[in-house]
Amino acid sequence: MQMSVAELLQSENFLHDVTIKGWVRTFRANRFIALNDGSTINNIQCVVDFENTDENILKRINTGAAVSLSGTLVESQGKGQRVEIEVKNIEILGDSNPEEYPIQPKKHSFEFLRENAHLRVRTNTFSAVMRVRSALSFAVHKYFTENGFYNFHAPIITGSDAEGAGEMFRVTSMDPKNPATDENGEIDYSQDFFGKETNLTVSGQLEAETYAMALSKVYTFGPTFRAENSNTTRHLAEFWMIEPEVAFNDLDSNMDLAEDFIKSVIKYILEHCKDDLVFLDERFTKEEQSKPQLERSDMSLLEKLNFVVENNFKRVTYTEAIDILRNCKPNKKKKFQYIINEWGADLQSEHERFLVEKHFKCPVILFDYPANIKAFYMRLNDDGKTVRAMDVLFPGIGEIVGGSQREERLDVLKEKIKALDIDEKELWWYLDLRKFGTAVHSGFGLGFERLVQFSTGMGNIRDVIPFPRTPQNAEF
């Protein structure tokens, strides 16, 4: 009977014949195969009777080779594993030339592994990260389904810029060398495939709002795109966004939802990804030890995860946060890269992390931001200068969630659109929501890769997505 490595390592069914298929991690002393099939971080040891095995077969048991092994499951005689397989039959399914296979059993830099992203998931670190990513994805759908949300698929190609930032990838079927032009020599998008200028989406939020105003509770979880030339450890050009949208929810309910949701999905992986998280926790601790003392994290990975699950998120207005930051030591001693002098400043990652890690020592939700640093669709407060926006800040990562109560008043929304020079005709359908049965509604966006990054302790966001898309890089 064919079983996975994960199943066999848990099995008590000794002295039974089993078949296992996987990839060779190591083969030592012509006797011990460490086999892995991706079902667990742990390898299973398979013991070969090399004296009675064809030498030509033994020569082909190399790191990276795909093999099928049949034999008897027995209690292990050696240390480090509970069970092993006494191999009776070996079939080489796919050879791997040791002179050419790049993922040899030694330490590789993450930069090298990014260049071999098609094979890096065969390493312990990346297989662990991708299993945790998969579990988080499932936990997202589980949470929303159990809480009465409907999954809504937002369009990937759109004619609107939800963020108003303009950093979008254009979608066209025109010949780049000879595009259609009008009488002024400008590109004539009326002759393009969709008859208008279109782009890859930066967010499914605006469309999700339309569905929330009919189904009450919806969420979209899909790919989004930013043509932002940011070569950092925190930015990708293609990433996945989780965006719930809820009719009749105000900002307080929105903050409650974000906190409950995050705690739930992290709790899920703490329960279901124990082996992978223990491995990633050890990797994280070693990584931190190689950093200068001042840059080291105060907590291990598992402590960080439990910290989020066990602590209530502190809710603080933007105005209170600015006062704290303006008067804090790093600001007064000019230790911050971006000095906080006045109300209205756009907070940077260093400020967000100070609030979470040094000042409050728990996750923080900042709310009521200045209107001029936030998007047009956020509800204006009665003071006329702040909006009902909120950001959830995490240790080690800064902002992980951005959300708001949406502007449900037609006249106010029209004024905001006009002030930003956005064409009303482009958003006629969005304005319709405010004409026909408008109501208070709220939602947020959570960058899935940032959640995976936080959950796995990986230092670079490019290492938590299978094939990263970044400036000058669309390999694979």
LOSEZA-955485 format. One record per residue: residue in three letters; x, y, z of N, C-alpha, C in turn. Coordinates in pm, whole numbers, plus 32768, in hexadecimal, padded with zeros to 4 digits. Example, Ala and Ser with C-alpha at 12.3 -4.5 7.8 and 13.67 -1.06 7.14 Angstrom:
BEGIN
ALA85277DC7830C84CE7E3E830C85287EB6830C/SER85057F1F82C485577F9682CA850A80038313/
END
This chain:
BEGIN
MET80557F8880008000800080008058807D8000/GLN803E80DA7FA2808D81557F9D805A81B98004/MET80B681F080528093825280B880F182C980AD/SER80CA833980EA812183AE80EB818583A1815D/VAL81F083F28155825483F281C08212841B8243/ALA81BC8481823E817884B182B78128844082F9/GLU80E083F382A7808F838482DD80E78317831A/LEU815382F682D381AB828A830481F182B18386/LEU8218832F8393825C835A840E820083548488/GLN817D835A8470811C835284DD80EA82C284F4/SER810D826A849980D381E3849B8107818E850F/GLU80AD813A854280D380D685A780CE804A8569/ASN80B6804784E6809C7FC784A281207F858478/PHE816D7F5984DB81F17F2184BF81E97E98847C/LEU82557E76843982687DF583F682057DDF8385/HIS81CF7E4E835181787E4682DB81C67E768261/ASP81A37E3E81ED81E37E6B817181A77EF08145/VAL81FF7F4B812081D37FD080F4821E7FF88075/THR81E18056802C822480927FB8822481297FCC/ILE829581677FB282A181F97FC282E582327F46/LYS82B182A57F1882F082EA7EA6831683777ED0/GLY838983A37EA383B584297EC78439844A7E87/TRP847A84B27EBD84FA84E07E87856884CA7EEF/VAL85DA849D7EBF864B84837F18868485077F49/ARG868C85157FCE86CF858A80088764856B8017/THR878284F98053880E84CE8060881484368055/PHE888A8405803088A48374802E893183638065/ARG893C832880DD89C0831F811B89E5828E8139/ALA8A66827781368AA181F481548A68818580FB/ASN8A3681AC808589FB814B8028898A80FB806A/ARG8951813580D388F380E6812588758134814E/PHE888781B38173881881FE81AE87E48269814F/ILE876782588122872682BE80CD86CC83138128/ALA86E083988124868183F481648620841F80F6/LEU85A283F78104853E840C809A84D6847180C8/ASN84AD84C8806C8446852B808C83E785378016/ASP836685428034830385517FC782B585D47FD2/GLY82E2862C802B829F86AE8039822B86B0809A/SER8204863C80D081908637812981B2866581B7/THR8233866F81D6825F8697825C82EE86CD8253/ILE8315871A82B8839E874C82C0840086D982D7/ASN83CD866C8312842585FD833A843A859982C9/ASN84B5856682BE84D484FA825F84B9847482A2/ILE84A5840E825184A1838682888522833F825F/GLN855E82F982BE85D882AF829F85B482288263/CYS85F4820B81F385DD818C81AD8664814481A6/VAL866880CC81DD86E7808381EA86F4801C817A/VAL875E802B812A87747FD780B587D57F6580D7/ASP87B47EED80AC88117E7A80B7886D7E81803D/PHE88D77ED4804A89277EF37FD389727E7A7F9C/GLU898F7E197FF389D97DA37FC489857D517F62/ASN88FF7D5A7F7088A77D0E7F1888597D687EB8/THR88927DDD7E9D88507E3B7E4188AC7E547DCA/ASP88717E557D5488BD7E6C7CD8890C7EEE7CE3/GLU898E7EE67CC489E67F5A7CCF89BA7FCC7C74/ASN89827FAA7C00895380107BA388E080617BDE/ILE888D801F7C30881E80657C73885880C27CDF/LEU88B6808D7D2E88F280DD7D9A8931815D7D64/LYS897181557CEF89B381CA7CB4894E82377C8E/ARG88D1820F7C78886B826F7C4C881D82AE7CC1/ILE883B82807D3B87F782BB7DB18842833A7DD9/ASN882283A77D97886384287DAF87FF848D7DE5/THR883284F47E2887DC85617E59878985987DE5/GLY870785A07DFC86AC85D67D958669856D7D41/ALA869B84F17D43865E84867CF285D584627D2B/ALA857784437CD184F284137CFB84F6837B7CFE/VAL84CA83427D6F84D182AF7D7E844F82787DB7/SER843A81F87D9C83CE81AD7DDC840F813D7E2B/LEU83F481397EAE843180D47F0483C5807E7F43/SER83DC7FFC7F4283817F9E7F8683D07F557FF1/GLY838E7F3A806083D27EF380CB837B7EE58146/THR83BB7ECF81B883727EB6823583877F2B8294/LEU83197F5C82CE83227FC6833283497F8983B8/VAL83B67FB983F383E77F81847284077FF184D3/GLU84107FCF85538440803085B684D48049859C/SER84FB80C885A4858580E9858285E680BF85F0/GLN865A808D85C686C380688624871880E2864A/GLY8721814185ED877681B68605872D8226864D/LYS8778828F8670873D830386B2870783638649/GLY86AA83B78675867C8423861C85FD840285D0/GLN85D5838485CC85578364858A851682EC85CF/ARG849282EB85CB8446828286108434820885B6/VAL842382218534840C81B484D5846B81C1845F/GLU847E8153841984CB8155839C849780E58343/ILE84C480E582C8849A807D826A851180268247/GLU84FF7FA2825685647F44822585427F2A8192/VAL85957F5C813985757F5D80AA858C7ED4806B/LYS85267EA6802185347E277FD8853F7E3F7F42/ASN85017EAC7F1485037EC57E8385117F5B7E67/ILE85677F7C7E06857E80097DE18562801A7D4D/GLU851080807D2F84F980A47CA2851D81387C91/ILE857981537C36859C81DF7C1A853682177BB7/LEU84E982797BE3848282B37B8D84BA83247B36/GLY851A836B7B6E855683DA7B2385E183F77B5A/ASP864583F27B0286CF84097B2D86E9849D7B4A/SER875484B67B98877F853E7BB48818853F7BB3/ASN885085827B5088E185867B41891E85DD7BAE/PRO897185A27C0889A985EF7C778A0586617C4B/GLU8A3A86567BD08A9186C17B9C8A3F873C7B74/GLU89BF87287B5A896C87957B2588FE87C37B85/TYR88D0876C7BDE885F878E7C36888987FB7C9A/PRO884788717C95887888E37CE6885A88DA7D7C/ILE87F5888B7DA387CD888B7E30881188187E7A/GLN889188227E8988DD87BA7ED088CB87CC7F68/PRO88E287617FB688CD876A8048893987BD808D/LYS892F8841807B898A889F80BE893F892380CB/LYS897B8983811289378A048126893C8A5680A5/HIS88C78A87807B88BF8ADD8005888A8B66802F/SER88B98BCF7FEE88838C55800B87F78C607FCF/PHE87A48CB5800C871E8CC97FD687228D087F4C/GLU87898D587F3287998D947EAD87AE8D277E45/PHE88048CC77E63881C8C567E09879B8C067DF5/LEU87508BF27E6186D48BA37E5786698BED7E07/ARG86688C737E0D86098CBF7DB986278CAA7D25/GLU86A98C9D7D0686D08C847C7A86A88BF77C4E/ASN868C8BA17CB0865F8B187C9485D78AFF7CD6/ALA857E8B627CC284FD8B5D7D0784A98AE47CDF/HIS84C78AA97C6C847C8A327C4184A389B77C92/LEU851689BD7CD78546894A7D25855289687DBA/ARG854489E87DE185628A0B7E6D84FE89CF7ED0/VAL848889AA7EA08423896F7EFB844C88E27F28/ARG84B888AD7EEE84EC882C7F1D8547883B7F96/THR856188B77FC085B088CB803A855288CB80B3/ASN858988B38128853888B181A284F3893781BA/THR853E89A581AC85068A2881CA848F8A478170/PHE84A18A3480EE84368A5D809283C089FC8092/SER83D9897D80A98366892180B383158945812F/ALA83588969819E83118990821882C18A108201/VAL82FE8A7481C182BA8AF281A6823E8ADB8150/MET824B8A8880E981DB8A75808C816B8A1F80C9/ARG818E89C581248123897C816A80D789DA81C8/VAL81218A33820B80DF8A95826480898AF38210/ARG80BC8B1D819C806E8B7481437FEA8B31811C/SER7FF38AB080F87F7B8A6680D27F188A5D8146/ALA7F4C8A4381BE7EF48A3882347EB28ABE8253/LEU7EFD8B2B82457EC48BB1825B7E558BCE81F7/SER7E6D8BA881797E088BBD81107D878B748133/PHE7D958AF8815F7D1F8AAB81877CDA8AED81FE/ALA7D2A8B1A82607CF38B5782D97CA48BD682B9/VAL7CD18C2082537C8A8C9A82287BFD8C7681F9/HIS7BF68C15819D7B728BED81687B1B8BAF81D6/LYS7B598B64822D7B118B23829D7AD18B8D82F7/TYR7B218BF1831C7AEF8C5A83777A778CA2833A/PHE7A878CD082BF7A1A8D1E8283799E8CC98269/THR79B18C4D823E793E8BF5822678F28BDC82A8/GLU793C8BC2831378FC8BA6839478B98C2183D1/ASN78E08C99839F78A58D1383D578418D558375/GLY780D8D048317779E8D3182C477C28D8D8250/PHE78428D8B8227786C8DDC81B4785E8D8B8133/TYR78488DD480C478488D95804178C78DBC7FF7/ASN79078D587FB979828D727F6D795C8DAE7EE6/PHE79998E1E7EC7797A8E677E4C79FA8E767DFB/HIS79F68E577D7B7A6C8E5F7D257A6F8EE67CDC/ALA7AC88F3D7D097AD38FC27CCB7B1B8FB77C45/PRO7AFD90107BE67B4190097B647BD6902B7B70/ILE7C258FE87B1D7CB690037B197CD2907B7ABD/ILE7C8490867A527C9390F779F47C2A915F7A17/THR7C5691DC7A287BF992447A557C1492C87A0F/GLY7BAE931C7A0D7BBE93A279D47BCE940B7A3F/SER7BCA93E27AC17BD394457B2D7C5094307B82/ASP7C81949D7BBA7CF694987C147CC194A97CA2/ALA7CB0943A7CE97C70943E7D6D7CBE94937DD0/GLU7D4294957DC57D9394DC7E267DAF956D7DFE/GLY7D97958D7D7F7DB496147D527E4996327D48/ALA7E9A95C87D4C7F2C95DD7D4D7F6895DD7CC1/GLY7F1E95A47C627F4B95A77BD67FB995447BB4/GLU7FE294F17C15805094927BFB8016940D7BC9/MET7FE9940D7B4B7FA2939A7B177FE393637A99/PHE7FD092E17A858001929F7A0B7F9492A979A1/ARG7FB792E2792E7F5592F378C37F3D926F787C/VAL7EBF925678597E9991DF780C7E6D920E7781/THR7EAD91D9771A7E89920376927EA29192762F/SER7E56919375C47E71913375587EA9917B74DD/MET7EC491FD74ED7EF9924B747C7F8A9227745D/ASP7FB0923B73E2803B922773B8808F929773F4/PRO80EF9276744D813D92E0748E818D9336742B/LYS81AE92FB73B781FC9346735281A2939F72FC/ASN8121937C72F880C893C872A0803B93D072DD/PRO802E941373527FA9941873907F4C94767344/ALA7EC9945E73537E6794B673127E6E95407354/THR7E6695A973017E6A963273377DF496837303/ASP7DD296EF734C7D65974873207DA197BC72CE/GLU7D4C981E72AE7D7A988B72577DE698E27298/ASN7DF198DA731F7E59992873647EDA98D87377/GLY7EDB985D73427F53980A73507F5B97C273D6/GLU7EF097D174287EEB978A74AA7EBB96FB7493/ILE7EE196A074EF7EB3961474E37E1B961174EF/ASP7DDB95CF74927D4895C7748D7D1A954374CC/TYR7CFA954B754F7CD594D275977C4B949D756E/SER7BFE94F075277B7B94BE74FA7B8C944D7495/GLN7C059443745A7C1E93D673FB7C679360743C/ASP7C7F936A74C07CC092FC75087C59928E7524/PHE7C86921E75597C3191A9756D7BB191C975BB/PHE7BC09214762A7B4B9232767E7B0A92B8765B/GLY7B4192FE75F87B06937E75D07B2593EF7630/LYS7B7D93D7768F7BA4943F76F07C2A9417772D/GLU7C67947277777CE6945377BA7CC993F5782F/THR7D13938578367CFF932678A37D8592FE78E1/ASN7D7B92CD795D7DF392AA79AA7DDC922C79FB/LEU7E4A91F67A317E3E918A7A937E1591C87B18/THR7DC191857B617D8891BE7BDB7DEF91D47C49/VAL7DDE92417C947E2E92577D0D7DE1922C7D8A/SER7D5D92197D787D0991F27DEA7C8091CB7DB6/GLY7C43916A7DF87BBA91427DD47B5391897E29/GLN7B7F91ED7E757B26922A7ED97AA9926D7E9F/LEU7ABB92C17E397A47930D7E0779DA92AE7DD5/GLU7A0692457D8F79A591E27D5D796991927DD2/ALA79BB91777E377988912E7EAD791C917E7EF4/GLU792C92027EF678C592577F34783D92427EF1/THR783E92347E6C77BE92227E25777A91A17E51/TYR77CA91397E6A779090B97E93776790B97F26/ALA77B291047F79778C910F8006770591558013/MET76EA91B17FB5766C91FB7FBB75F691AA7F84/ALA760D91297F7075A090CE7F4A75A3904F7F9F/LEU761C901D7FBC762B8F9F800676568FB58098/SER7668903280BF768E905D8146771E903F816E/LYS77478FBE816577CF8F9C819278178F4F8123/VAL787B8F8E80E778C58F4B807B795C8F5B8093/TYR79A88F08804F7A3A8F1A80517A728EEC7FCC/THR7ADD8F2E7FA37B248F037F2C7BB38EE37F54/PHE7BEC8E7D7F167C748E4F7F377CB48E2B7EB2/GLY7D028E887E7C7D378E6F7DF67DB28EC37DDA/PRO7DEC8EB27D637E668EFA7D407E4B8F8D7D22/THR7EA98FE27D4D7EA290727D2F7F2E909E7D02/PHE7F3491127CC37FB0913A7C7E7FD091CD7C98/ARG804F91EB7CAF807B92767CBD80F9928B7C69/ALA80F292EB7C0E8167930C7BBB81BC93737C04/GLU81E4934D7C7D823093A77CD582C293797CD0/ASN831C93D37CAD83A893AB7C9C83EE93A47D23/SER83C193467D7883F7933A7E00844892B97E0C/ASN84CA92C77E14852092527E29853B92447EBE/THR84D892187F0884E8920B7F9984C3917D7FC3/THR84D89161804484B690DC8079842290D3809B/ARG83D6914180858349914580AD82E991568038/HIS831E91637FBC82C691817F4B82D2911A7EDB/LEU826090FD7E9E825990A87E27820490EF7DBF/ALA821B90D07D3F81C8910A7CD5814790BA7CC3/GLU814A903A7CEB80D38FE37CE680C78FA17D6E/PHE80548FB27DAD80418F777E327FAD8F597E46/TRP7F8D8F137EB07F038EEA7ECA7EC78F3E7F3B/MET7E4A8F657F287E078FB97F8B7D888F757FBF/ILE7D758F8380427CFA8F5580837CAB8FD480A3/GLU7C318FDE806C7BE49058807D7B52903A80A2/PRO7B32903B81247AA5902F814B7A6090B78144/GLU79E190B581297990912F81227909910F8161/VAL78DC916381BF78639142820C780491B88211/ALA778991A281E17721920881EA76F79217827C/PHE76D8929282A376A692B78328771292B28395/ASN778F9296837077FE929983D0783D932583D4/ASP784F935C844E789993D9845B792C93BA8478/LEU797B942184947A0B940B84A57A2993B1851D/ASP79DE93C2858B79F5936E860179DF92DB85E1/SER797292BD859979579231857279C291FE8513/ASN79F5925784BE7A5E9233845F7ADE920D84AA/MET7AFF925985127B75923B85647B6291B685AD/ASP7AE891A085E07ACA911F86237ADF90AA85C4/LEU7AAF90BA85487ABA905084E47B4C903384C3/ALA7B9A909D84AC7C28908B84897C73904184F8/GLU7C5A906885757CA0902985E57C788F9785F4/ASP7BF78F7D85ED7BC68EF485FC7BF88E99858B/PHE7BF78ED085117C238E84849B7CB78E5F84A7/ILE7D0B8EC084C67D9B8EA784CE7DBB8E40853A/LYS7D7C8E5285AE7D948DF3861C7D6A8D6685F4/SER7CFB8D5C85AD7CC68CDA85867D248C908527/VAL7D558CD684BF7DAA8C8F845C7E328C6A8497/ILE7E678CBF84F07EE78C9F852E7ED78C2B8590/LYS7E678C2B85D67E4A8BBA86327E428B3885E3/TYR7E098B3F856A7DFB8AC785177E838A8C84F5/ILE7EE28AE084CC7F658AA784A67FB38A798521/LEU7F9F8ABB85947FE28A8D860E7FB489FF8632/GLU7F3789E186107F00895B862E7F2388F585C2/HIS7F2C892185447F3588C184D57FBD88BD848E/CYS8019891584B2809C8918846D810E891184D2/LYS80FC88C0853A815C88C185A981EB88A0857D/ASP81FE883685338287880E850A82CA887A84B6/ASP827E88B1845782B68918840082D989968450/LEU828289BC84AE829C8A3684FC83108A24855D/VAL831F89AD85948393899285EB841489A28599/PHE841589698521848B897684C984A58A0984A7/LEU843B8A51847F844A8ADE845884728B3584CF/ASP84438B10854584668B5785C084FD8B4A85DB/GLU85328AD085C985C28ABA85DD86138B098575/ARG85E38B0784F886278B52848D86288BE884AC/PHE85B58C1B84DA85A68CA984FB86078CD1856B/THR860F8C7D85D286668C9B864486F98CA28619/LYS87238C4285C587AE8C43859387C78CC18540/GLU87678CE484EE87738D5A849887828DD984EE/GLU87328DE2855787378E5785AF87BD8E6385F6/GLN87F78DF2861988778DF3866188E88E2B860C/SER88D78E25858789418E58852F89368EEF8519/LYS88CB8F2C854F88B68FBD853D88F7900B85AF/PRO8913908D859A894290E0860988DA90E38679/GLN890790EF86F588AF90E7876B883491418760/LEU884891BC873287D8921D872C876C91F586C8/GLU879091A58661872F918085F986E790FD8617/ARG871290B9868186D69036869F8648904386D5/SER85F68FDF86B4856E8FDA86E885708FB0877A/ASP85178FED87CA850D8FC8885884CB8F40886A/MET84858F14880284378E98880E845E8E3487A3/SER844E8DB487C2845D8D4C875D83E28D4E8703/LEU83E58D04869783738CFF863B82F68CCC8682/LEU83028C5D86C9828C8C24870D82588C838778/GLU82B38CCB87BA82878D2E881E82398D9E87DB/LYS82668DC98765821F8E32871B81918E0686F7/LEU81878D8B86C581048D57869B80A58D4D8713/ASN80D98D18878080868D0D87F980658D968833/PHE80C28DF3882680B08E7C885380378EBC8810/VAL80278EA5878D7FB68EDD87437F338E9A876D/VAL7F378E17877E7EBE8DCC87A27E8F8DF08830/GLU7EEF8E05888A7ECD8E1589197EB58EA48946/ASN7EE08F0888F87ED38F9489237E628FDC88DB/ASN7E17902D89267DB6908588E67E0290EF8899/PHE7DD1911188237E12917987D47DF192018813/LYS7E55925388257E4392D8885F7E10933787F4/ARG7DA4937F88117D6A93DC87AF7D8E946D87D3/VAL7DCE94B087757E079535878D7DE9958F8716/THR7DC0960B87307DA9966686BF7E2F96908683/TYR7E2B96B686067EA296E985C27EDC975F8611/THR7E8497B786417EB0982F868A7EFD98098708/GLU7EC997A787557F11977787CC7F99973C87A4/ALA7F9B96EF8736801896B087098081971986E4/ILE8054978586A180B297EF867B80EF983086F7/ASP809C9847875F80D0988187DC81389826881B/ILE811B97A3881E817A9741885881FD97448809/LEU81F297428784826A973C872F82BA97BE8735/ARG8273982F873982B998AF873C830E98BD87BB/ASN82DB98858828831F989588AA8377981F88D1/CYS838297BA887A83D1974388A08466975B888B/LYS84B8970D88D3854A971E88CD858397148840/PRO856096A887F3859C969D876C858197178713/ASN850D9756872984EB97CC86D8853B98468707/LYS853E9857878D858698CB87C5861C98C287A9/LYS8651984787AB86E1983587948701981F86FF/LYS8698983386AC86A79827861A86DB979D85EE/LYS86AA9736863586CF96AC86118676967885A0/PHE85FD96AF859485A49689852785DE96BF84A4/GLN85CB9672843A85F396A383B585989716838B/TYR8516970783AE84B3976F838F848697AE8413/ILE84B19828842D8492986B84AC8400989C84A9/ILE83B998848517832E98B18523832E993C8562/ASN830499A0851583009A2A854982719A5A855F/GLU82179A30850781919A6A850F81239A0884EB/TRP80AD9A298514803499DC84F4802299DD845D/GLY7FFD996A84257FE8996183948053990F834F/ALA80BD98ED839A8129989C835F80F798108340/ASP812697D882D08105974E82AA816596F282F6/LEU812E969B834881849646839C81D095E08349/GLN824E95CB836C82A39569832982AA94EB837E/SER82E39482834382EF940283898338940F840F/GLU83A09463841583EC94738492839494AC8502/HIS8338950784DE82DD95418542827894D98571/GLU82429490851081DE94298531821993BF858E/ARG82939396856E82D5932E85C082F79362864B/PHE831C93E186568338941B86DA82BB94138732/LEU824A943986FA81CC9438874781AA93AC8779/VAL81BD934A8721819892BF874381FE927E87A0/GLU827D928A877B82E6923C87BE831E927F883A/LYS83249304883A8365934A88A98301938E8907/HIS829D93D088CC82459422892081D293D2895E/PHE817E93968908810A934E893C812692BB895A/LYS81899286891681AF91F88927813891988910/CYS80EA91B788AB807C915F887E8053918F87F3/PRO8007913D87A77FD6916E87257F8391ED8739/VAL7F8B924686D77F4A92C986E37EF092E1866A/ILE7E7A931B86847E25934C86167E2093E3861F/LEU7E58942585B97E5094B885B07DD494DC855F/PHE7D8D954685897D15956C853D7D069605853A/ASP7CA8963384E77C8F96C284D27D0A970C849F/TYR7D3096E984267DA5972483E47D8297A8839F/PRO7DE897FC83847DCE987583337D96985082AA/ALA7D319899827F7CEE987A82007D4D98848189/ASN7DAD98E2818F7E0098FB81187E6B98918102/ILE7E7D9831815E7EDD97C481447E95973E812E/LYS7E10974481237DC396C9810F7D6E96D18090/ALA7D38965E80677CF196547FE67C69969B7FE9/PHE7C3796BA7F717BBE970B7F617B4096CA7F99/TYR7B3E96447FA47AC196007FC87AAC95F48060/MET7B07962C80B07AFD961D81427AA29689817D/ARG7A51966281DF79EA96BE82137A2797328261/LEU79FE97AA823C7A2F9823827C79EF98328306/ASN7A43984F836B7A10986883F279D498F483FC/ASP798D990D8469794A998F847A79AD9A018487/ASP7A2C99E284AD7A909A4D84B97ABE9A818431/GLY7A989A3C83C67AB89A69833F7B499A548316/LYS7B9C9A1F83727C2A9A0D834E7C5D997E8360/THR7C10992B83A37C38989E83B17BCE98428374/VAL7BF997C783557B9D9765831B7B9A96E88372/ARG7B2F969A83637B19961F83B17B6C95AC8378/ALA7BEF95C0837D7C4D955B834B7C8D951483C0/MET7CBB949A83A87D04945184107D7193FB83D2/ASP7DE393F184187E50939883F17E71933E8467/VAL7E8592BD844E7EB1926084B67F48925084AA/LEU7F8E9268851980219263851B805191EB856C/PHE80B691A6853580EA912C8571817E913B8594/PRO81AD90ED85F6823D90EE8614828E90B9859F/GLY82FF90FA8585835B90C9851E833490EA8490/ILE82B9911A847D828C912A83F2824791B083DA/GLY821491F0844481CB926C8431813D92518402/GLU810F92A083A0808392948373806B920E832F/ILE800191CA835A7FDD914B83197F4F915382E0/VAL7EFD91AD83177E7491C082E77E59925482D7/GLY7E169278826B7DE5930082597D5292FC8238/GLY7D01934B827E7C71934782637C2D93C98288/SER7BAA93CC82747B61944682967ACA942C8294/GLN7A84948B82D179F5949882B879ED94E68236/ARG799894B981DA799394F98156793595738159/GLU795195D3810378FC964A80FA7879962480B6/GLU780B96248105778B95F780CC7733966C809E/ARG776096E980B67710975F80927735978D8006/LEU76D497917FAE76EC97B07F21772C98397F0F/ASP76F798A07F52772A99287F3E77BC99347F6B/VAL77DB98F87FDE78649900801278C498B57FB5/LEU789B983E7F8878EF97EE7F2F790998387EAC/LYS78A298787E7878B298C47DFB791899367E0D/GLU791099797E7D796F99E67E9A79FE99B37EA0/LYS7A11993F7EE17A9899067EF07ACF98DC7E68/ILE7A7A98A17E157AA498777D8E7ACC98F17D3B/LYS7A7D995B7D487A9899D67CFC7B1D9A147D29/ALA7B349A167DAC7BAF9A527DE37C2C9A087DB3/LEU7C1D99867D9B7C9099367D6E7C9A992E7CD6/ASP7C3F99757C927C4099797BFF7C2898EF7BC2/ILE7BD4989F7C047BAE981C7BCE7B3098307B7A/ASP7B2B97F17B067AB997FF7AAC7A4197B27AE4/GLU79D497FD7B01795A97BE7B377926974F7ADE/LYS793697637A5B78FF970079FC794096787A0D/GLU79BF96777A387A0795F87A4C79CC95A87AC1/LEU798F95F17B20795C95AF7B9A78C495BD7BA6/TRP788095C77B3577EF95DA7B3977AA956A7B86/TRP77D894F07B74779C947C7BB777B5947E7C4D/TYR782B94B27C75784E94BB7D0377F695247D47/LEU77DE95927D00778795FC7D3576F695CC7D3F/ASP76CF95737CE47647953C7CE8762894FA7D6E/LEU768E94BC7DAC7678947A7E2E764894DF7E96/ARG7672955E7E85764B95C77EE475C396047EC0/LYS759095E17E49750C96147E1F749C95B47E43/PHE74BB95337E3D745194CE7E4B746A94787EC7/GLY742F94A37F37743994537FB174C094597FF4/THR74F994D27FFA757D94DF803B757494BC80D0/ALA75E29493810975E894708198767A947381C3/VAL768B9484824477129479827C774C93F18258/HIS77C993ED822C780C936D821178A2937F821D/SER78E79313823A79779318825779BC929B8224/GLY7A4192A782197A90923281F07B23924E8202/PHE7B7491EA81E47C0491FD81EC7C4B91A58188/GLY7CCB91C281747D1F9170811D7D96913D816D/LEU7DB390BF815D7E279083819E7E7D90428132/GLY7EF8907181267F55903580C67F7C8FAA80F5/PHE7F528F4580AC7F648EBA80D97FF88E9A80F0/GLU804F8ECA809680DE8EAC80A481188EE78125/ARG80E68F5B814E81178F9481CD80EC8F3D8243/LEU80748F04823980468EA882A1809C8E2A82A3/VAL80BD8DF6822C81138D7F8223819E8DA08257/GLN81CF8E17823482548E41826282598E4882FA/PHE81F38E85833581ED8E8D83C881E68E018406/SER81958DAA83C9817C8D25840281F28CC683F5/THR824B8CE1839682BC8C86837F83428CC183AC/GLY83448D4383CD83C08D8383F984228D9D8389/MET83F58D95830D84508DAE829C846C8E438290/GLY84E98E66827385128EF2827084EE8F3A81F0/ASN84D38EEE818384BB8F2D8101843A8EF780C6/ILE83E38F52809E835F8F2B806A836A8ED77FEA/ARG83DD8EE07FA683F08E907F2B83FC8DFB7F49/ASP84108DDC7FCA84248D507FF083A78D0E8029/VAL83338D53801D82B78D16804F824E8D067FE1/ILE82768D227F64821E8D0F7EF182698CB47E91/PRO82248C567E4E826F8BF57DFC82CD8C347D96/PHE829A8C927D4682ED8CCF7CDF82DF8D677CE6/PRO833B8DAA7D2F832D8E3A7D4483388E8B7CC4/ARG82DF8EEF7CBA82E18F4F7C4B830A8FD67C84/THR838290037C5B83BB907F7C8F83F790CE7C1B/PRO841E914C7C30845991987BC184CD914C7B81/GLN84CB91467AFD853291017AAD8536906A7AC0/ASN84C990317AF684CA8FA17B0C84408F617AFB/ALA84318F197A8C83B88EC97A7683E08E3F7A44/GLU84498E097A84847B8D837A5D84178D197A88/PHE84198CA97A4283C48C337A5C83348C4C7A30/
END
